[in-house]
């Protein structure tokens, strides 16, 4: 696979490299009905509330914490989950926009409304759009929405059934708002009577009033009394009153006053935790609940408690079981990423007993556990649960995780967003993290600089390379000033600055920066360090992109020799380098040697990676394309058709490589003589890429360009010129004036104007383009030389033969010097000069 520069994100000063490998997914087949997410289990002794959720009627359940909103929604969802007439049901723990996007992206994958590797933001939008027109019966539950703005652009349409639970009463959430309050007297007594059937009605009514009829507090009390058969309700009420007085006397100074709901939960929790802590394994329930009070109330994995406490796994599980038995936590093994959930009011009551020192200690214990357990392989649900846990931990313990430095877990959150494809969210997060570090640690603190590094990387991945370059330039100056040129953090910054400079269109500038970087990397890290090898790879790549194809090949060959010696011939990095060598051989016109390299590489890729690995499929595409260049398009058509079938089976119809192969097939048809067919196939490819990747994706622009080219080759030069003129504004807007695609489109606008009969227009276009080619690519770049050839051609077509001859003579000398006498471009210049002025002297 042709590989670009390697982008580096930094986590608390440690550079992590992320490649750009493709992932193989089978084309999904939807098995209806589909269920995404899982509602939490119904509470024991659940009581139906006076809330009617009618089919097809959107409802927003709102109310104070602890009144049972989630339980009402869960009870409803439980009935939906078993109803096969509901085609799709989705439960989302909607505590953040990240959570909603992650869940909707998973739903999009399950219903196959977008490709598997579609970025989550795009997949979530695609899912919402699919809901509008799918014509199926669907239900979406958004539980615990904390900020209505999190649903902007994601609110499910009215074509189905949406249920939202939230403490907010914003009208932006919808018109059908249903207020849920505490239990009525009758509901409270009925609830307690179902849990405590042997106790007197009057005592139960008194207990209900003591606890303000709050369902959460009643659940604690009922579980406590049920666990002590000899305890009367009157006895519990006495203990409760005593505990309320005690809590008022011992709350840490400076604690905020609590409302009646929090006070009731604090008292019931306090009694229940004493009981739980006395049950086997004794003394473990309280430290487990202390940790749970700092994390996401919507749930975290059990493994976090195993890691954080350092206790025997069975002891942790028994402690959690005790807490579950007394309704202090909810255990749900069917939702492993959120298996341990704690109500936010319980969390608040527990945290209110902490001293600042204890809060800080627990914060670092929990953060260390999250860091140690952070998913190494990406799983959307687990990754989102860890992000939510880390964010809740930071919010509940501020400023603990920024003292004395930013904890590494805070960097992992942003990196995880970027890995999940949520580049915009990553930019927002790292911008906020940088502001926090700048305010509390200072502008020159290493963590502040690391946050800026990650912000710049996220900007680049968001598709804003010019902004990434500007940010890295400022960051590099500050890191050099603060850390010195040999500090380990400086090289990743220089790497990414060069990378995004190249991605912004300045390939020559990127190559120059990587060349300067290699000497320092060799001196600081050593010649065989992975960072030095990466810099050498990037230098070769960007030299090739800058037009120094021969130099790129030499760099890659030298790199390959060292990689084979250090890593072995079958290492993926060695295979990648071999692919790049073949690619640049093809670029310099040595298609025969490129084909030999591709063929030898294909055999090794098949043996090492497997027959359907994307790297091998891409190699097969490039091999077939090289054979087309040698003039065997008609013979290669079958190879392209077989490759397209293999990509469809292995990767699916919408995978980027499948779309690339379809473009190669279209191009092959054009070279085989079917120009109209090629134009039609590329137009279809542009439509597919618009649907899958979006109208503004660079690959979509390439398909539009190729469609226009073959339209011109089919005889419709005016149509080709018009199509290129329509494409140019989009390239300028999306890629900028110096991007090589933009320059190429300007080239084709001029060419097809000339082919349509406007020789003077073509000459003016190429003459205007040449200074930009020289400025961006340099005077010896092959595309600059091609531009000069076109000026000579249209000078001749405009009637100035002597001027054309003079231009071709100068161009021939430069092409001999740069490309050599045997290059096809040099031969073309010589033929044109012979035609206009007779045979030219031998070089």
C-alpha positions in Angstrom: 0.0 0.0 0.0 1.3 3.4 -0.8 1.7 5.1 2.6 1.8 8.8 3.4 3.5 10.4 6.3 2.8 9.0 9.8 0.8 11.4 12.0 1.7 11.5 15.7 -0.5 12.3 18.6 1.0 12.8 22.0 -0.3 11.6 25.3 1.2 13.4 28.3 4.5 13.8 26.5 4.6 10.3 24.9 4.3 10.2 21.2 2.0 7.6 19.7 2.0 6.8 16.0 -1.2 6.1 14.1 -1.0 4.6 10.7 -3.7 4.7 8.0 -4.4 1.0 7.4 -7.7 -0.2 5.9 -9.8 -2.7 7.8 -11.7 -5.5 6.2 -15.4 -5.8 6.9 -17.9 -8.2 5.5 -20.8 -6.6 3.7 -23.6 -6.7 6.4 -26.9 -8.5 6.0 -29.6 -7.0 8.2 -31.5 -9.6 10.3 -34.8 -7.9 11.5 -35.8 -7.1 14.1 -32.8 -5.1 15.2 -32.1 -4.2 18.8 -29.2 -1.7 19.7 -28.2 -1.1 23.2 -30.0 -2.6 26.2 -32.3 -0.9 28.7 -31.3 -1.3 32.4 -33.1 -4.0 34.4 -36.4 -3.0 36.1 -36.2 -2.2 39.7 -37.4 -4.7 42.3 -41.0 -4.1 43.3 -41.5 -1.7 40.4 -44.7 0.3 40.4 -46.4 1.4 37.3 -46.7 5.2 37.2 -49.4 7.4 35.8 -47.6 7.9 32.6 -48.9 6.7 29.2 -46.4 6.1 26.4 -48.6 5.8 23.4 -47.3 4.2 20.2 -46.1 6.8 17.8 -46.3 9.7 20.3 -42.9 11.3 21.1 -42.6 11.9 24.8 -40.1 13.8 27.0 -40.1 12.5 30.6 -38.7 15.2 32.9 -38.4 15.5 36.6 -35.9 15.8 39.5 -33.3 13.1 40.1 -34.5 10.0 41.9 -38.2 10.2 40.8 -37.9 7.1 38.5 -37.7 8.5 34.9 -35.2 5.9 33.7 -37.3 3.1 35.3 -40.4 4.3 33.5 -38.5 4.3 30.2 -36.9 0.9 31.0 -40.3 -0.6 31.8 -41.6 0.6 28.4 -38.5 -0.5 26.6 -38.7 -4.0 28.1 -42.1 -4.4 26.4 -40.8 -3.1 23.1 -37.7 -5.4 23.1 -39.9 -8.4 23.0 -42.3 -7.0 20.4 -41.3 -8.4 17.0 -43.6 -6.0 15.2 -41.2 -3.2 16.1 -38.5 -3.5 13.5 -35.8 -1.4 15.3 -35.4 -0.4 18.9 -32.5 1.6 20.2 -31.6 2.4 23.8 -29.1 5.2 24.2 -27.6 6.3 27.5 -27.5 9.9 26.2 -25.3 11.5 28.8 -23.2 13.3 26.1 -23.2 14.0 22.4 -20.3 11.5 22.2 -22.6 8.8 23.7 -25.4 9.6 21.2 -23.1 9.7 18.2 -21.5 6.4 19.2 -24.9 4.7 19.7 -26.3 6.0 16.4 -23.2 5.0 14.5 -23.6 1.5 15.8 -27.2 1.6 14.8 -26.3 2.7 11.3 -23.9 -0.2 11.0 -26.5 -2.7 12.2 -29.2 -1.5 9.7 -26.5 -1.1 7.0 -27.4 2.5 6.0 -23.7 3.4 5.6 -20.4 1.7 5.1 -18.7 0.1 8.2 -15.8 2.5 8.2 -17.9 5.7 7.9 -16.8 8.3 10.4 -19.1 8.2 13.5 -20.4 11.7 13.0 -21.3 10.9 9.4 -22.8 7.5 10.3 -25.0 9.1 13.0 -26.3 11.7 10.5 -26.8 8.9 8.0 -28.8 6.9 10.6 -31.1 9.9 11.4 -31.7 10.4 7.6 -32.4 6.7 7.2 -35.0 6.9 10.0 -36.9 9.5 8.0 -37.5 7.3 5.0 -37.0 3.7 6.1 -40.8 3.0 6.3 -40.2 0.7 9.3 -41.6 0.7 12.8 -38.8 2.0 15.1 -38.4 3.2 18.7 -35.5 5.3 20.0 -35.0 5.9 23.8 -32.6 8.7 24.8 -32.1 8.2 28.5 -30.7 10.9 30.8 -30.2 13.7 28.3 -28.2 16.3 30.2 -27.8 19.0 27.6 -30.4 19.5 24.8 -27.6 20.9 22.5 -26.2 17.4 22.5 -29.1 16.4 20.2 -28.6 19.2 17.7 -28.8 17.6 14.3 -29.4 14.2 15.8 -33.0 14.4 17.2 -34.9 11.5 15.7 -37.6 12.5 13.2 -41.3 12.3 13.8 -41.7 9.3 11.5 -41.1 6.9 14.4 -41.3 6.9 18.2 -38.9 8.7 20.5 -38.8 8.7 24.3 -36.4 11.1 26.1 -35.7 11.2 29.8 -34.0 14.3 31.3 -33.9 16.6 34.3 -34.1 19.5 31.9 -37.4 21.2 31.0 -36.1 23.1 27.9 -38.8 23.5 25.3 -36.1 22.7 22.7 -36.5 19.1 23.7 -40.0 18.9 22.4 -43.6 19.9 23.1 -44.9 16.6 24.6 -43.2 17.1 28.0 -44.5 14.9 30.8 -43.5 15.9 34.3 -42.7 13.0 36.6 -42.8 13.8 40.3 -42.2 11.8 43.4 -44.6 9.0 44.3 -48.1 10.0 45.3 -49.0 8.8 48.9 -50.9 5.9 47.4 -48.0 4.9 45.1 -45.4 5.2 47.8 -47.3 3.1 50.3 -48.1 0.5 47.6 -44.5 0.3 46.6 -43.4 -0.3 50.2 -46.2 -2.7 50.8 -45.1 -4.9 47.9 -41.5 -4.9 49.2 -42.5 -5.2 52.9 -45.8 -7.1 53.0 -45.7 -7.9 56.7 -45.5 -4.4 57.9 -48.4 -2.1 59.0 -49.9 0.3 56.5 -49.6 3.2 59.0 -45.9 2.7 59.6 -45.2 2.4 55.8 -47.1 5.7 55.2 -45.0 7.4 57.9 -41.8 6.1 56.4 -42.9 7.3 52.9 -43.4 10.8 54.3 -40.0 10.7 56.1 -38.4 10.1 52.8 -40.4 12.6 50.8 -41.9 9.8 48.8 -38.8 9.8 46.7 -38.6 6.4 44.8 -34.8 6.1 45.1 -34.8 6.7 48.9 -37.8 4.3 49.3 -35.8 1.6 47.4 -32.9 2.0 49.8 -35.1 1.8 52.9 -37.1 -1.2 51.6 -33.9 -3.2 50.8 -32.4 -2.4 54.2 -35.5 -3.5 56.2 -36.0 -6.6 54.0 -32.5 -7.6 54.8 -33.2 -7.4 58.6 -36.2 -9.6 59.3 -36.3 -8.5 63.0 -36.2 -4.8 62.2 -39.5 -3.0 62.3 -40.4 0.0 60.2 -40.6 2.0 63.3 -37.1 0.9 64.2 -35.8 1.9 60.8 -37.5 5.3 61.1 -35.8 5.9 64.4 -32.4 4.9 63.0 -33.1 7.2 60.0 -33.9 10.2 62.3 -30.7 9.6 64.3 -28.6 9.3 61.1 -30.0 12.5 59.7 -29.0 14.4 62.9 -25.5 12.7 62.9 -24.9 13.6 59.2 -25.8 17.2 59.9 -23.1 17.4 62.6 -20.3 15.6 60.8 -20.6 16.9 57.2 -17.2 18.3 56.1 -16.9 22.1 56.5 -17.6 24.0 53.3 -20.1 21.3 52.0 -22.9 22.8 50.0 -26.3 22.7 51.6 -28.4 19.8 50.3 -32.1 19.8 49.3 -34.6 17.4 50.8 -34.0 14.8 48.1 -30.2 14.7 48.6 -30.7 14.7 52.4 -33.1 11.7 52.2 -30.8 9.8 50.0 -27.8 10.6 52.1 -29.5 9.2 55.2 -30.8 6.0 53.6 -27.4 5.5 51.8 -25.5 6.0 55.0 -27.5 3.3 56.8 -27.4 1.0 53.9 -23.6 1.3 53.4 -23.0 0.5 57.0 -25.1 -2.7 56.6 -23.3 -3.6 53.3 -19.9 -3.0 54.8 -20.7 -5.5 57.6 -21.6 -8.2 55.1 -19.0 -10.6 53.8 -16.5 -9.6 52.5 -16.5 -7.2 55.5 -15.2 -3.7 54.9 -15.1 -3.8 51.1 -18.5 -2.4 50.1 -17.7 1.1 51.2 -14.4 1.6 49.3 -16.0 0.1 46.1 -19.0 2.6 46.4 -16.6 5.4 47.1 -14.9 4.8 43.7 -18.3 4.4 42.0 -19.4 7.8 43.3 -16.7 9.5 41.2 -17.4 7.7 37.8 -20.1 7.9 35.2 -23.5 7.2 36.9 -24.7 5.5 33.7 -22.3 2.7 34.3 -18.7 1.5 34.1 -17.1 -2.0 33.6 -16.6 -4.2 36.6 -12.9 -4.5 35.7 -12.4 -0.8 36.8 -13.2 -1.8 40.3 -11.0 -4.9 40.1 -8.1 -2.9 38.9 -8.6 0.1 41.2 -9.0 -1.8 44.5 -6.3 -4.4 43.9 -8.5 -6.9 45.7 -9.3 -10.5 44.8 -11.8 -10.6 41.9 -14.2 -12.7 43.9 -14.1 -10.2 46.8 -14.9 -7.3 44.4 -17.7 -9.1 42.9 -19.1 -10.0 46.3 -18.9 -6.4 47.5 -20.7 -5.2 44.3 -23.4 -7.9 44.9 -23.9 -6.6 48.5 -24.3 -3.0 47.1 -26.7 -4.3 44.5 -28.7 -6.2 47.1 -29.2 -3.0 49.0 -30.1 -0.9 45.9 -27.0 1.2 46.2 -25.7 0.1 42.7 -27.3 -1.6 39.8 -25.5 -4.6 38.3 -26.3 -5.5 34.8 -24.0 -8.2 33.2 -25.9 -7.9 29.9 -24.2 -4.5 29.5 -20.6 -5.2 30.2 -19.3 -1.7 29.3 -21.8 -0.2 31.8 -22.2 -3.1 34.2 -22.0 -1.1 37.4 -24.4 1.9 37.5 -25.0 4.2 40.5 -27.7 6.8 40.7 -26.3 10.4 40.6 -28.1 11.3 43.9 -26.3 8.4 45.6 -23.0 9.5 44.1 -23.6 13.1 45.4 -24.5 11.8 48.9 -21.3 9.7 49.0 -19.0 12.5 47.7 -20.4 14.9 50.2 -18.7 12.9 52.9 -15.2 13.2 51.4 -12.5 15.5 52.5 -10.5 17.2 49.7 -7.5 14.9 50.5 -9.7 11.8 50.1 -11.2 13.1 46.9 -7.8 13.7 45.4 -6.5 10.2 46.5 -9.5 8.4 45.1 -9.3 10.5 41.9 -5.8 9.3 41.1 -6.6 5.7 42.0 -9.6 5.7 39.6 -7.6 7.5 36.9 -4.8 5.1 37.1 -7.2 2.1 36.8 -8.9 3.7 33.7 -5.5 4.4 32.2 -4.3 0.8 32.8 -7.5 -0.7 31.3 -8.0 1.7 28.4 -9.1 -0.5 25.5 -6.1 -1.3 23.4 -8.2 -2.5 20.4 -11.0 -0.1 19.4 -14.5 -1.1 20.4 -17.0 1.8 20.1 -19.1 0.9 23.1 -16.2 0.2 25.5 -14.3 3.3 24.3 -17.3 5.6 24.8 -17.8 4.1 28.3 -14.2 4.8 29.3 -14.4 8.3 27.9 -17.6 9.0 29.9 -16.0 7.5 33.0 -12.9 9.7 32.7 -14.9 12.9 32.0 -17.2 12.2 35.0 -14.1 11.5 37.2 -12.6 14.8 36.2 -15.8 16.8 36.7 -16.4 15.2 40.1 -12.9 15.6 41.5 -11.6 18.9 39.9 -8.9 20.0 40.4 -7.4 16.6 41.5 -6.5 15.4 37.9 -4.6 18.5 37.1 -2.4 18.5 40.2 0.5 18.5 39.9 0.2 17.8 36.2 -2.6 16.8 33.8 -3.2 13.1 34.3 -2.6 10.9 31.3 -6.2 9.8 31.3 -7.3 13.3 30.2 -5.2 12.9 27.0 -6.5 9.5 26.4 -10.1 10.9 26.2 -9.2 13.2 23.3 -7.1 10.6 21.6 -10.0 8.1 21.8 -12.3 10.6 20.2 -9.9 11.0 17.3 -9.5 7.2 17.0 -13.3 6.9 16.9 -13.3 9.2 13.9 -15.0 12.1 15.9 -12.4 14.6 14.7 -14.6 17.7 15.4 -15.2 16.5 18.9 -11.5 15.8 19.4 -10.7 19.4 18.3 -13.3 20.8 20.7 -12.0 18.6 23.6 -8.3 19.4 23.1 -9.1 23.1 22.7 -10.8 23.0 26.1 -8.0 20.9 27.7 -5.4 23.3 26.4 -7.3 26.3 27.9 -7.5 24.5 31.2 -3.8 23.6 31.2 -2.9 27.1 30.2 -4.9 28.6 33.0 -3.8 26.3 35.8 -0.4 25.1 34.8 0.9 27.9 32.7 1.6 28.4 29.0 5.0 26.8 29.0 4.1 23.7 31.1 4.9 20.5 29.2 1.3 19.3 29.5 0.0 22.6 28.1 2.3 22.1 25.1 1.2 18.5 24.7 -2.4 19.6 24.6 -1.5 22.0 21.8 0.3 19.2 19.9 -2.9 17.1 20.1 -5.1 20.0 19.1 -3.0 20.6 16.0 -3.1 16.9 15.1 -6.9 16.8 15.5 -7.2 19.9 13.3 -5.3 18.1 10.6 -7.4 15.0 10.8 -10.5 17.1 10.7 -9.4 18.2 7.2 -7.9 21.6 8.1 -4.2 21.1 7.3 -3.4 24.8 6.9 -4.7 25.4 10.5 -2.7 22.4 11.7 0.5 23.8 10.0 0.0 27.2 11.6 -0.6 25.6 15.1 2.5 23.4 14.7 4.7 26.3 13.6 3.8 28.2 16.8 4.1 25.1 18.9 7.5 24.2 17.5 8.9 27.7 18.3 7.6 27.4 21.9 8.9 23.9 22.4 12.3 24.8 21.1 12.4 27.8 23.4 11.2 25.9 26.5 12.6 22.4 25.9 15.5 22.8 23.6 16.1 21.2 20.2 17.0 17.7 21.5 14.0 17.2 23.7 12.0 14.0 22.8 8.8 16.1 22.4 10.4 18.3 19.6 10.8 15.5 17.0 7.1 14.5 16.9 6.2 18.2 16.5 8.6 18.6 13.6 7.2 15.3 12.1 3.6 16.5 12.2 4.5 20.0 11.0 6.2 18.5 7.9 3.3 16.0 7.4 0.6 18.6 7.4 2.7 21.0 5.3 2.7 18.3 2.7 -1.0 17.6 3.1 -1.8 21.3 2.7 -0.1 21.1 -0.8 3.5 22.0 -0.1 5.1 18.6 -0.9 8.6 20.2 -1.5 8.4 22.0 1.9 7.5 18.8 3.6 10.4 16.9 2.0 12.9 19.7 3.0 11.7 19.5 6.6 11.9 15.7 6.8 15.4 15.9 5.3 16.5 18.3 8.0 14.8 16.2 10.7 16.6 12.9 9.8 20.0 14.1 10.9 18.7 15.2 14.3 16.6 12.0 14.7 19.7 9.9 13.9 21.8 11.8 16.4 19.2 11.9 19.2 17.4 8.5 18.7 20.0 6.5 16.7 19.9 5.4 13.1 17.8 2.3 13.7 15.2 3.8 16.0 11.6 3.5 14.6 11.3 7.3 14.7 14.3 7.7 12.4 13.1 5.0 10.0 9.7 6.8 10.0 11.4 10.1 9.1 13.3 8.4 6.3 10.0 6.9 5.0 8.3 10.3 5.1 11.2 12.0 3.3 11.1 9.5 0.5 7.3 9.8 0.2 7.2 13.6 0.1 10.2 13.7 -2.3 8.1 11.6 -4.7 5.0 13.8 -4.1 7.2 16.8 -4.9 8.2 15.3 -8.2 11.6 13.9 -7.3 10.5 10.4 -8.3 14.0 9.1 -8.9 15.2 10.5 -5.6 12.2 8.9 -3.9 13.0 5.5 -5.4 16.6 5.8 -4.2 15.5 6.8 -0.7 13.0 3.9 -0.5 15.6 1.4 -1.7 18.1 2.5 0.9 15.4 2.4 3.6 14.3 -1.1 2.5 17.7 -2.5 2.9 17.9 -1.3 6.5 14.3 -2.4 7.3 15.0 -5.9 6.0 18.1 -6.1 8.1 16.4 -4.9 11.2 12.8 -6.2 10.9 13.0 -9.1 8.4 11.7 -9.3 4.8 8.2 -10.1 5.8 7.6 -7.2 8.2 4.6 -5.1 7.1 6.8 -2.0 6.9 9.1 -3.7 4.4 6.1 -4.7 2.2 4.9 -1.1 2.4 8.3 0.2 1.3 8.4 -2.2 -1.6 5.0 -1.0 -2.7 6.2 2.5 -2.7 9.2 1.6 -4.8 6.9 0.0 -7.4 4.6 3.0 -7.4 7.3 5.6 -8.0 8.9 3.4 -10.7 5.5 3.6 -12.4 5.5 7.3 -12.0 8.9 7.8 -13.6 7.7 5.8 -16.7 9.4 2.5 -16.0 6.2 0.6 -16.1 8.0 -2.7 -17.0 10.1 -2.6 -13.9 7.1 -1.5 -11.8 5.1 -4.5 -13.0 8.0 -6.8 -12.0 8.1 -5.2 -8.6 4.3 -5.4 -8.1 4.2 -9.1 -9.2 7.0 -10.1 -6.8 5.4 -8.2 -4.0 1.9 -9.7 -4.7 3.3 -13.2 -4.2 4.8 -12.2 -0.8 1.7 -10.3 0.3 -0.5 -13.3 -0.5 1.8 -15.5 1.6 2.2 -13.1 4.5 -1.1 -11.2 4.6 -3.6 -13.5 2.9 -5.4 -13.3 -0.4 -8.1 -10.8 0.6 -5.9 -8.4 2.6 -6.5 -4.8 1.4 -2.8 -4.2 0.8 -2.7 -7.1 -1.7 -5.9 -5.9 -3.3 -4.5 -2.4 -3.7 -1.3 -3.9 -5.1 -3.4 -5.8 -7.7 -5.1 -2.6 -8.7 -1.8 -0.8 -9.2 -0.4 -3.8 -11.1 -3.3 -3.8 -13.5 -3.1 0.0 -13.9 0.6 -0.3 -14.7 -0.2 -2.9 -17.4 -2.8 -0.5 -18.9 0.0 2.1 -19.2 2.0 -0.3 -21.3 -0.8 -0.5 -23.7 -2.5 -3.7 -22.7 -5.8 -2.2 -21.6 -8.0 -4.7 -23.5 -6.1 -7.6 -22.0 -6.3 -6.1 -18.5 -10.1 -5.6 -18.4 -10.7 -9.1 -17.2 -8.2 -8.6 -14.3 -9.9 -5.4 -13.2 -13.3 -7.1 -13.4 -12.0 -10.1 -11.3 -10.5 -7.6 -8.8 -13.7 -5.6 -8.5 -15.6 -8.8 -7.7 -13.0 -9.8 -5.0 -13.1 -6.3 -3.4 -16.9 -6.5 -3.4 -16.8 -9.8 -1.6 -14.0 -9.0 0.8 -14.7 -5.3 1.6 -18.2 -4.5 0.6 -19.6 -2.2 -2.1 -19.0 1.0 -0.3 -15.4 0.4 0.9 -13.0 3.1 -0.4 -10.8 0.6 -2.0 -13.8 -1.0 -3.8 -14.6 2.5 -5.1 -11.0 3.0 -6.2 -11.0 -0.3 -8.1 -14.2 0.7 -9.9 -12.4 3.9 -11.0 -9.5 1.8 -12.2 -11.9 -0.4 -14.2 -13.5 2.7 -15.7 -10.0 4.0 -16.6 -9.1 0.7 -18.2 -12.3 0.8 -20.3 -11.3 4.2 -21.5 -7.8 3.1 -22.5 -9.3 0.1 -24.3 -11.2 2.5 -26.5 -14.5 2.7 -24.8 -14.3 6.5 -24.0 -18.0 7.0 -23.5 -18.2 3.9 -21.2 -15.4 5.3 -19.1 -17.1 8.7 -18.8 -20.3 7.0 -17.8 -18.6 4.7 -15.2 -16.7 7.6 -13.7 -20.0 9.6 -13.5 -21.5 6.7 -11.6 -18.4 6.5 -9.4 -18.8 10.2 -8.6 -22.4 9.6 -7.6 -21.4 6.6 -5.4 -18.6 8.6 -3.7 -20.9 11.5 -3.1 -23.3 9.1 -1.4 -20.7 7.3 0.6 -18.0 9.9 1.2 -19.8 13.1 0.6 -19.8 15.7 -2.2 -16.7 17.5 -0.8 -14.5 14.4 -0.4 -11.3 14.6 -2.5 -12.0 11.2 -4.0 -15.4 12.5 -5.2 -13.6 15.4 -6.9 -11.2 13.0 -8.6 -14.1 10.9 -10.0 -15.7 14.1 -11.4 -12.4 15.0 -12.9 -11.9 11.6 -14.6 -15.5 11.7 -15.9 -14.8 15.1 -17.5 -11.6 13.8 -19.0 -13.1 10.8 -20.7 -16.0 12.9 -21.8 -13.5 15.0 -23.7 -11.7 11.9 -25.1 -15.1 10.7 -26.4 -15.3 13.8 -28.6 -17.2 16.2 -26.3 -14.4 18.7 -25.7 -16.8 21.5 -24.9 -18.6 19.3 -22.4 -15.3 18.4 -20.8 -14.3 22.0 -20.6 -17.6 23.0 -19.0 -17.4 20.1 -16.5 -13.8 21.1 -15.4 -14.9 24.7 -15.1 -17.7 23.6 -12.8 -15.2 21.5 -10.7 -12.6 24.3 -10.3 -14.5 26.4 -7.7 -15.1 23.3 -5.5 -11.4 22.5 -5.6 -10.5 26.1 -4.8 -12.9 26.1 -1.9 -12.1 22.7 -0.5 -8.4 22.2 -1.3 -7.0 25.7 -1.8 -5.3 27.2 -4.8 -2.0 25.4 -4.4 -3.2 21.8 -4.0 -2.1 19.5 -6.8 -5.7 18.6 -7.6 -6.6 22.2 -8.0 -3.6 22.8 -10.3 -4.5 19.7 -12.3 -8.1 20.9 -12.8 -6.8 24.3 -14.0 -4.6 22.4 -16.5 -7.6 20.5 -17.8 -9.7 23.6 -18.1 -7.1 25.1 -20.4 -6.5 21.9 -22.3 -10.1 21.2 -23.1 -10.7 24.8 -24.0 -8.1 24.4 -26.7 -9.5 21.0 -27.8 -12.8 22.7 -28.2 -11.3 25.2 -30.6 -10.2 28.0 -28.3 -6.4 27.9 -28.8 -5.9 31.4 -27.4 -7.9 30.5 -24.4 -5.8 27.4 -23.8 -2.6 29.4 -24.2 -3.8 32.0 -21.7 -4.8 29.3 -19.2 -1.5 27.5 -19.4 0.5 30.7 -19.3 -1.3 31.8 -16.2 -0.9 28.4 -14.6 2.9 28.1 -15.2 4.1 30.6 -12.4 1.9 28.8 -9.9 3.4 25.4 -11.0 6.9 26.8 -10.6 6.1 28.4 -7.2 4.4 25.4 -5.7 6.3 22.5 -7.4 9.6 24.0 -8.5 10.9 24.5 -12.1 12.0 20.9 -12.6 8.9 19.1 -11.5 7.5 16.9 -14.3 4.2 18.7 -14.1 5.9 22.1 -14.5 7.7 20.7 -17.6 4.4 19.3 -18.9 2.8 22.8 -18.5 5.7 24.3 -20.6 5.1 21.7 -23.3 1.4 22.7 -23.4 2.3 26.3 -23.8 4.5 25.4 -26.7 1.7 23.3 -28.2 -0.9 26.1 -28.0 1.6 28.7 -29.1 1.9 26.6 -32.3 -1.8 26.2 -32.6 -2.2 30.0 -32.3 0.0 30.5 -35.4 3.4 31.3 -33.7 5.5 28.4 -35.0 8.9 30.1 -34.3 7.8 30.9 -30.8 6.8 27.3 -30.3 10.1 26.0 -31.7 12.1 28.2 -29.3 10.0 27.0 -26.3 10.4 23.3 -27.3 14.2 23.6 -27.7 14.6 25.0 -24.2 12.2 22.4 -22.9 14.0 19.5 -24.6 17.3 20.5 -22.8 15.6 20.6 -19.4 13.7 17.3 -19.9 17.0 15.6 -21.0 18.6 17.0 -17.8 15.8 16.2 -15.4 14.2 13.1 -16.9 16.8 11.7 -19.2 16.7 11.0 -23.0 14.8 7.8 -22.7 11.8 9.2 -20.8 8.5 9.2 -22.8 8.0 12.9 -22.1 11.5 13.7 -23.5 10.7 11.6 -26.6 7.4 13.5 -27.0 9.2 16.9 -26.9 11.7 15.6 -29.5 9.0 14.4 -31.9 7.1 17.7 -31.7 10.3 19.6 -32.3 11.1 17.4 -35.3 7.6 18.0 -36.7 8.0 21.8 -36.5 11.7 22.4 -37.2 13.3 19.2 -38.5 15.5 16.8 -36.6 17.1 18.2 -33.5 20.7 17.5 -32.6 21.4 14.6 -30.4 21.8 15.5 -26.7 
